[in-house]
Amino acid sequence: MTTKQIDQEESKKRKRKELKALGFIIVVLFPMLSVFAVGGYGLIIWLMQIFGGVTPH
């Protein structure tokens, strides 16, 4: 194999790894972070209402 062929194969492997990482971020990480963020915000509001009472309008 020539150096050029080896570089092309390494480039393909790196691209495949980057696409897998992007897929993981989009499919797993972002949804988990959004659920945790919304759940955490709800927990904070709930705890504020427990200890501080309902805020008047």
C-alpha positions as CSV (number, residue, x, y, z in Angstrom):
1,M,0.0,0.0,0.0
2,T,1.1,3.5,-0.7
3,T,1.2,6.3,1.8
4,K,-1.7,8.0,0.0
5,Q,-3.9,4.9,0.4
6,I,-3.1,4.6,4.1
7,D,-3.9,8.3,4.6
8,Q,-7.2,7.8,2.8
9,E,-8.1,4.8,5.0
10,E,-7.2,6.7,8.2
11,S,-9.3,9.6,7.0
12,K,-12.3,7.3,6.4
13,K,-11.9,5.8,9.9
14,R,-11.7,9.2,11.5
15,K,-14.7,10.4,9.6
16,R,-16.7,7.4,10.7
17,K,-15.7,7.9,14.3
18,E,-16.7,11.6,14.1
19,L,-20.1,10.7,12.7
20,K,-20.6,8.1,15.4
21,A,-19.8,10.8,18.0
22,L,-22.1,13.3,16.4
23,G,-24.9,10.7,16.3
24,F,-24.3,9.9,20.0
25,I,-24.5,13.6,20.9
26,I,-27.7,14.2,18.8
27,V,-29.6,11.0,19.7
28,V,-28.5,10.4,23.4
29,L,-26.8,13.4,25.0
30,F,-29.0,16.3,23.9
31,P,-32.3,14.6,24.9
32,M,-30.9,13.5,28.2
33,L,-29.5,17.0,29.0
34,S,-32.9,18.6,28.1
35,V,-34.8,16.2,30.3
36,F,-32.4,16.8,33.2
37,A,-32.6,20.6,32.7
38,V,-36.4,20.7,32.6
39,G,-36.7,18.3,35.5
40,G,-34.1,20.3,37.5
41,Y,-36.0,23.5,36.9
42,G,-39.2,21.9,37.9
43,L,-37.6,20.5,41.1
44,I,-36.3,24.0,42.0
45,I,-39.7,25.6,41.5
46,W,-41.4,22.8,43.5
47,L,-38.9,23.2,46.4
48,M,-39.3,27.0,46.4
49,Q,-43.1,26.6,46.7
50,I,-42.7,24.0,49.5
51,F,-40.4,26.2,51.6
52,G,-41.5,29.7,50.6
53,G,-45.2,29.2,49.8
54,V,-47.0,30.0,46.6
55,T,-46.1,33.4,45.3
56,P,-49.0,35.8,45.1
57,H,-50.2,37.3,41.8
